[in-house]
Amino acid sequence: MSVRIATFNAENLFRRPAAFGIENDTKRKDVLDAFRKLVGILDHVEYTDLDKADIVAILQAHGAGSEDKKTTKTIVLNEPRGGAKLLKTESGKLQVKAKGRLDWVGWAELARDDLTWAATKSVAKVIAAVDADVLLVVEIEDRITLDRFNTQVLQGELGARPYRYNLLIDGNDSRGIDVGILSRRPVVSLRSHFSDTKDSRVVFSRDCPEFEVDLGRGEPLWLLGNHFKSKIGGGFDQRLRQAERVAALYRAALERSARVVVAGDLNDGFESPPLSLLLATGLRDAMTHPSYRGGIGTHVHDGRLTDKFDYLMFSPELWDTVHSVGLERRGIFPALPGVTPFEGVKDKSTQASDHAALFADLDL
């Protein structure tokens, strides 16, 4: 029995934070740094005068609360109607009226833009081309979005084979990017770890869902899906904590089945301490398999596929069954050397993602 397992960071299906589409690296980083700072301040039990000044400055700088349709909003303030409010306006001046986090109801989030229809179709083309039996999908808005993409775009627009099973639960990312699964084999259980903590801190930026997949014969497959903390703004310590926890979850999963896969966007390279820690458990990465031909990169940087962020890591029993490994690169712009992109992939606004999809075929 041949089974194809894959992972793909789709960078959302229908809508993504507008800040992610900012071409200038410095400007994009400024927005994301400001958002992180704002979220941290808003969680303070009491707001100091400096906190209040920073809240107003960040919100005004990024268009939150503006009614001017010409204003480009990158941060949005959500407050339920009739609830206690964060802000007030006096004499035409915006001010913070709440005394602290418990004094108002609402939250801040990154403003979202619709993806171009071409980009959504490009994502579908990547997934259809890979045609995996079990596909881990990273940066997905929510389960309903995943379901609609599966039926309306993958099947309805492209006429490709849809997936019978899809599953996703919201994790910890305030931007609403999650880790999910599309599967042609029954997903019979899910273990979530978004609430795992270490030293009173949440471990996972998103989650590490464990999907139990019935392959129809033999032991079930346990797929541990991940999206580690980004390198933007640092994040090394958290990635290390995440790797430590995933290593423990992997060892526990091995007690239930010899068929375990750790997959996803781990946002770090082979030689990094977080990845070294995972590989020390005996896991083997697909791109080190003799059948794989190509460079080690899975993510585009400066127009080249140089960064290794995406992983399919197999337990020893599964590793012995791997017979071929590949990357689907045709959804990326600019076109990579020797690669003809999918029709419609003409610029960054129409590309599927700046990640390639990684897949492996196993004889089970």
C-alpha positions as a printed NumPy array, in Angstrom:
array([[  0.   ,   0.   ,   0.   ],
       [  1.465,   3.325,  -1.095],
       [  0.717,   6.417,   1.037],
       [  1.771,   9.974,   0.248],
       [  2.274,  12.303,   3.225],
       [  2.913,  16.015,   2.713],
       [  3.195,  19.373,   4.444],
       [  2.484,  22.814,   2.975],
       [  2.498,  26.306,   4.445],
       [ -0.284,  27.776,   2.306],
       [ -0.07 ,  31.267,   3.814],
       [ -3.866,  31.344,   4.201],
       [ -6.592,  30.309,   1.794],
       [ -8.921,  33.306,   1.366],
       [ -7.781,  36.12 ,   3.664],
       [ -4.466,  37.001,   5.263],
       [ -3.183,  39.874,   7.414],
       [ -2.547,  42.893,   5.2  ],
       [  0.858,  43.389,   6.832],
       [  2.062,  40.084,   5.373],
       [  1.627,  41.561,   1.904],
       [  3.912,  44.551,   2.519],
       [  6.841,  44.079,   0.14 ],
       [  9.301,  46.248,   2.074],
       [ 10.854,  44.074,   4.803],
       [ 11.491,  46.993,   7.142],
       [  7.943,  48.353,   6.897],
       [  6.449,  44.897,   7.363],
       [  8.616,  44.311,  10.438],
       [  7.608,  47.723,  11.845],
       [  3.92 ,  46.789,  11.664],
       [  4.439,  43.355,  13.237],
       [  6.655,  44.791,  15.995],
       [  4.082,  47.503,  16.731],
       [  1.319,  44.898,  16.88 ],
       [  3.258,  42.709,  19.306],
       [  3.989,  45.728,  21.477],
       [  0.329,  46.782,  21.453],
       [ -0.963,  43.326,  22.382],
       [  1.528,  43.184,  25.259],
       [  0.472,  46.575,  26.613],
       [ -3.244,  45.799,  26.292],
       [ -2.774,  42.814,  28.602],
       [ -1.463,  44.993,  31.448],
       [ -3.636,  44.845,  34.569],
       [ -3.275,  48.609,  34.964],
       [ -2.435,  51.136,  32.248],
       [  0.162,  53.753,  33.105],
       [  0.19 ,  57.154,  31.421],
       [  2.999,  55.853,  29.202],
       [  0.936,  52.75 ,  28.339],
       [ -2.006,  54.94 ,  27.339],
       [  0.174,  57.175,  25.193],
       [  1.705,  54.145,  23.445],
       [ -1.725,  52.582,  22.826],
       [ -3.046,  55.721,  21.155],
       [  0.135,  56.285,  19.163],
       [  0.194,  52.736,  17.788],
       [ -3.512,  52.683,  16.949],
       [ -3.351,  56.018,  15.168],
       [ -0.157,  55.16 ,  13.303],
       [ -1.712,  52.006,  11.898],
       [ -5.194,  53.21 ,  11.057],
       [ -7.17 ,  51.437,  13.771],
       [-10.409,  53.242,  14.508],
       [-10.104,  55.469,  11.454],
       [-13.287,  56.028,   9.456],
       [-11.315,  57.428,   6.524],
       [-11.679,  54.912,   3.709],
       [ -8.398,  56.141,   2.223],
       [ -6.527,  55.125,   5.368],
       [ -4.605,  51.881,   5.026],
       [ -5.428,  49.927,   8.153],
       [ -2.904,  47.372,   9.294],
       [ -4.211,  46.985,  12.868],
       [ -7.859,  46.689,  13.89 ],
       [ -9.404,  47.254,  17.311],
       [-12.42 ,  45.01 ,  17.935],
       [-14.901,  46.031,  20.636],
       [-18.354,  44.4  ,  20.991],
       [-21.302,  46.751,  20.722],
       [-22.574,  47.765,  24.114],
       [-19.459,  46.569,  25.913],
       [-17.015,  48.521,  28.028],
       [-14.734,  50.501,  25.72 ],
       [-10.985,  51.074,  25.59 ],
       [-11.048,  54.519,  23.989],
       [-12.878,  57.818,  24.174],
       [-12.677,  61.086,  22.263],
       [-12.568,  64.384,  24.114],
       [-12.275,  67.72 ,  22.32 ],
       [-11.416,  65.869,  19.148],
       [ -8.523,  64.024,  20.805],
       [ -8.362,  60.233,  21.104],
       [ -7.688,  58.996,  24.642],
       [ -7.63 ,  55.729,  26.575],
       [-10.443,  55.717,  29.124],
       [ -9.983,  52.145,  30.4  ],
       [ -7.885,  51.811,  33.545],
       [ -6.572,  48.358,  32.615],
       [ -7.268,  45.038,  30.908],
       [-10.286,  44.229,  33.105],
       [-11.885,  47.604,  32.416],
       [-12.853,  47.014,  28.767],
       [-14.005,  44.232,  26.453],
       [-12.308,  43.559,  23.136],
       [ -8.999,  42.864,  21.436],
       [ -6.625,  44.033,  18.733],
       [ -5.784,  42.077,  15.593],
       [ -3.976,  42.556,  12.32 ],
       [ -6.266,  43.892,   9.595],
       [ -6.984,  41.352,   6.867],
       [ -7.187,  41.671,   3.103],
       [ -8.823,  39.236,   0.704],
       [ -6.339,  37.202,  -1.304],
       [ -6.558,  37.555,  -5.039],
       [ -8.633,  34.84 ,  -6.684],
       [ -5.517,  33.914,  -8.668],
       [ -3.571,  33.328,  -5.432],
       [ -6.329,  31.113,  -4.009],
       [ -6.377,  29.065,  -7.205],
       [ -2.58 ,  28.817,  -7.082],
       [ -2.813,  27.284,  -3.607],
       [ -5.35 ,  24.787,  -4.92 ],
       [ -3.074,  23.921,  -7.853],
       [ -0.213,  23.105,  -5.48 ],
       [ -2.433,  20.891,  -3.326],
       [ -3.963,  19.177,  -6.37 ],
       [ -0.527,  18.542,  -7.899],
       [  0.84 ,  17.024,  -4.696],
       [ -2.348,  14.938,  -4.321],
       [ -1.308,  13.638,  -0.908],
       [ -3.265,  11.051,   1.031],
       [ -2.494,  12.942,   4.227],
       [ -1.637,  16.648,   4.017],
       [ -0.659,  18.889,   6.931],
       [ -1.676,  22.477,   6.109],
       [ -0.098,  25.447,   7.894],
       [ -1.416,  29.035,   8.184],
       [ -5.088,  28.259,   7.674],
       [ -7.771,  30.682,   8.907],
       [-10.24 ,  28.187,  10.425],
       [-11.924,  24.829,   9.757],
       [-14.904,  26.267,   7.877],
       [-12.501,  28.074,   5.534],
       [-10.586,  24.823,   5.043],
       [-13.818,  22.963,   4.283],
       [-15.016,  25.586,   1.801],
       [-11.658,  25.687,   0.08 ],
       [-11.764,  21.899,  -0.234],
       [-15.248,  21.743,  -1.766],
       [-15.573,  25.047,  -3.613],
       [-12.053,  25.643,  -4.939],
       [-10.118,  22.37 ,  -4.985],
       [-13.107,  20.33 ,  -6.21 ],
       [-15.494,  22.962,  -7.584],
       [-13.076,  25.232,  -9.44 ],
       [-10.237,  22.871, -10.359],
       [-12.186,  19.624, -10.578],
       [ -9.506,  17.965,  -8.441],
       [-10.086,  15.178,  -5.967],
       [-11.447,  16.653,  -2.729],
       [-10.551,  15.415,   0.72 ],
       [-13.157,  13.528,   2.689],
       [-11.711,  14.544,   6.048],
       [-10.553,  17.955,   7.233],
       [ -9.898,  19.031,  10.773],
       [ -8.604,  22.147,  12.497],
       [ -9.035,  23.836,  15.852],
       [ -7.969,  27.358,  16.718],
       [ -4.632,  27.707,  18.455],
       [ -2.849,  30.585,  20.149],
       [ -1.984,  32.882,  17.254],
       [ -3.767,  36.211,  17.604],
       [ -3.58 ,  36.607,  13.812],
       [ -5.795,  33.547,  13.397],
       [ -3.324,  31.321,  11.555],
       [ -3.688,  27.676,  12.498],
       [ -2.469,  24.155,  11.718],
       [ -4.895,  21.687,  10.133],
       [ -5.169,  18.486,   8.135],
       [ -6.683,  17.317,   4.864],
       [ -6.901,  13.541,   4.658],
       [ -8.332,  10.816,   2.459],
       [ -7.954,   8.355,   5.329],
       [-10.173,   8.65 ,   8.416],
       [ -8.935,  11.036,  11.108],
       [-10.174,   9.203,  14.175],
       [ -8.848,  11.393,  16.981],
       [ -7.132,  14.679,  17.772],
       [ -5.026,  15.726,  20.747],
       [ -4.474,  19.467,  21.098],
       [ -1.608,  21.1  ,  22.987],
       [ -2.348,  24.813,  22.63 ],
       [ -2.681,  25.064,  26.414],
       [  0.671,  23.409,  27.219],
       [  2.841,  25.597,  29.432],
       [  6.393,  25.692,  30.743],
       [  7.491,  28.076,  33.497],
       [  3.998,  29.63 ,  33.375],
       [  4.403,  30.465,  29.685],
       [  2.44 ,  28.985,  26.814],
       [  4.733,  26.744,  24.763],
       [  3.182,  26.769,  21.302],
       [  2.771,  29.89 ,  19.193],
       [ -0.059,  28.102,  17.397],
       [ -0.533,  24.49 ,  18.554],
       [  0.95 ,  21.041,  18.142],
       [ -2.139,  19.011,  17.199],
       [ -1.71 ,  15.23 ,  17.14 ],
       [ -3.874,  13.707,  14.414],
       [ -4.534,   9.959,  14.595],
       [ -5.11 ,   8.652,  11.062],
       [ -6.481,   5.196,  10.277],
       [ -4.486,   3.856,   7.323],
       [ -6.712,   0.823,   6.952],
       [ -4.133,  -1.763,   7.931],
       [ -1.646,  -2.098,  10.735],
       [ -1.078,   0.541,  13.391],
       [ -2.527,   4.042,  13.019],
       [ -0.437,   6.979,  11.86 ],
       [  0.137,   9.768,  14.376],
       [  0.882,  13.098,  12.699],
       [  2.217,  15.865,  14.966],
       [  1.635,  19.171,  13.17 ],
       [  3.641,  22.276,  13.957],
       [  4.277,  25.904,  13.134],
       [  7.135,  27.046,  15.352],
       [  7.754,  30.632,  16.394],
       [  9.107,  32.796,  13.596],
       [ 12.643,  34.168,  13.583],
       [ 11.191,  37.646,  13.095],
       [ 11.755,  39.471,  16.365],
       [ 13.911,  36.647,  17.733],
       [ 11.996,  33.685,  19.078],
       [ 14.92 ,  31.287,  19.581],
       [ 14.096,  30.483,  23.208],
       [ 10.49 ,  29.724,  22.354],
       [ 11.455,  27.535,  19.401],
       [ 13.742,  25.611,  21.73 ],
       [ 10.909,  25.121,  24.247],
       [  8.652,  24.03 ,  21.408],
       [ 11.187,  21.496,  20.165],
       [ 11.644,  20.096,  23.668],
       [  7.895,  19.622,  24.044],
       [  7.463,  18.1  ,  20.586],
       [ 10.285,  15.657,  21.333],
       [  8.433,  14.552,  24.465],
       [  5.145,  14.239,  22.553],
       [  6.893,  12.229,  19.857],
       [  8.301,   9.77 ,  22.382],
       [  4.866,   9.4  ,  23.972],
       [  3.273,   8.82 ,  20.551],
       [  5.783,   6.046,  19.844],
       [  4.316,   4.128,  22.778],
       [  0.959,   4.119,  20.954],
       [  2.245,   3.367,  17.459],
       [  5.538,   2.931,  15.632],
       [  4.143,   5.102,  12.822],
       [  4.78 ,   8.712,  13.873],
       [  5.43 ,  11.812,  11.746],
       [  6.502,  15.257,  12.979],
       [  5.756,  17.812,  10.274],
       [  5.207,  21.475,   9.501],
       [  6.963,  24.821,   9.33 ],
       [  9.584,  24.752,  12.082],
       [ 11.123,  28.115,  11.122],
       [ 14.701,  26.964,  11.647],
       [ 17.487,  25.088,   9.874],
       [ 19.036,  21.646,  10.289],
       [ 21.991,  22.907,  12.296],
       [ 19.926,  24.883,  14.808],
       [ 19.651,  23.669,  18.412],
       [ 15.842,  23.194,  18.194],
       [ 16.172,  20.934,  15.143],
       [ 19.207,  19.144,  16.541],
       [ 17.142,  18.342,  19.604],
       [ 14.366,  16.818,  17.488],
       [ 16.744,  14.853,  15.274],
       [ 18.446,  13.464,  18.386],
       [ 15.241,  11.516,  19.117],
       [ 15.861,   9.328,  16.075],
       [ 13.526,  11.205,  13.742],
       [ 14.719,  11.363,  10.117],
       [ 13.892,  14.24 ,   7.775],
       [ 12.526,  13.437,   4.331],
       [ 14.968,  15.692,   2.484],
       [ 17.921,  13.6  ,   3.678],
       [ 16.487,  10.522,   1.93 ],
       [ 18.632,   9.161,  -0.965],
       [ 15.686,   9.532,  -3.356],
       [ 15.513,  13.297,  -2.915],
       [ 17.129,  15.376,  -5.647],
       [ 17.497,  19.1  ,  -5.189],
       [ 18.649,  21.777,  -2.799],
       [ 17.887,  21.794,   0.887],
       [ 15.705,  24.927,   0.811],
       [ 11.903,  24.937,   1.11 ],
       [ 11.334,  28.7  ,   1.503],
       [ 12.226,  31.527,  -0.87 ],
       [ 14.564,  34.276,   0.297],
       [ 15.838,  36.948,  -2.101],
       [ 14.404,  34.998,  -5.034],
       [ 16.214,  31.779,  -4.125],
       [ 14.975,  28.621,  -2.439],
       [ 17.576,  28.704,   0.319],
       [ 15.869,  28.549,   3.715],
       [ 15.014,  25.149,   5.173],
       [ 11.858,  25.744,   7.238],
       [  9.51 ,  22.899,   6.272],
       [  9.896,  19.354,   7.555],
       [  8.56 ,  15.83 ,   7.248],
       [ 10.28 ,  13.833,   9.972],
       [  9.667,  10.101,  10.279],
       [  9.991,   7.569,  13.081],
       [ 12.46 ,   4.717,  12.346],
       [  9.785,   2.24 ,  11.203],
       [  8.264,   4.75 ,   8.785],
       [ 11.671,   5.88 ,   7.537],
       [ 12.379,   2.345,   6.338],
       [  9.238,   2.509,   4.155],
       [ 10.02 ,   5.846,   2.413],
       [ 10.812,   5.302,  -1.276],
       [ 10.58 ,   8.781,  -2.832],
       [ 10.648,  12.424,  -1.707],
       [  9.945,  15.61 ,  -3.62 ],
       [  9.151,  19.326,  -3.521],
       [  6.341,  21.067,  -5.407],
       [  7.87 ,  24.413,  -6.358],
       [  5.549,  25.626,  -9.132],
       [  3.412,  27.823,  -6.878],
       [  6.299,  30.197,  -6.084],
       [  7.178,  33.562,  -7.665],
       [  9.681,  34.475,  -8.971],
       [ 10.105,  31.28 , -10.949],
       [ 12.961,  29.167,  -9.635],
       [ 15.751,  27.995, -11.958],
       [ 14.53 ,  25.101, -14.076],
       [ 10.937,  25.423, -12.831],
       [  7.978,  26.532, -14.952],
       [  5.375,  28.023, -12.574],
       [  1.696,  27.204, -12.723],
       [ -0.362,  29.264, -15.14 ],
       [ -1.497,  32.376, -13.307],
       [  1.566,  32.628, -11.017],
       [  2.824,  35.956, -12.345],
       [  3.872,  37.928,  -9.273],
       [  3.822,  37.74 ,  -5.48 ],
       [  0.143,  38.652,  -5.348],
       [ -0.749,  35.602,  -7.457],
       [  1.7  ,  33.052,  -6.069],
       [  0.414,  30.261,  -3.859],
       [  3.009,  30.778,  -1.131],
       [  6.695,  31.473,  -0.69 ],
       [  6.993,  27.925,   0.682],
       [  7.275,  24.799,  -1.444],
       [  5.13 ,  21.782,  -0.564],
       [  7.197,  18.859,   0.719],
       [  5.948,  15.294,   0.152],
       [  7.094,  11.71 ,   0.621],
       [  5.787,   8.386,  -0.656],
       [  5.793,   5.397,   1.677],
       [  5.164,   1.694,   1.084],
       [  3.153,   0.447,   4.039]])
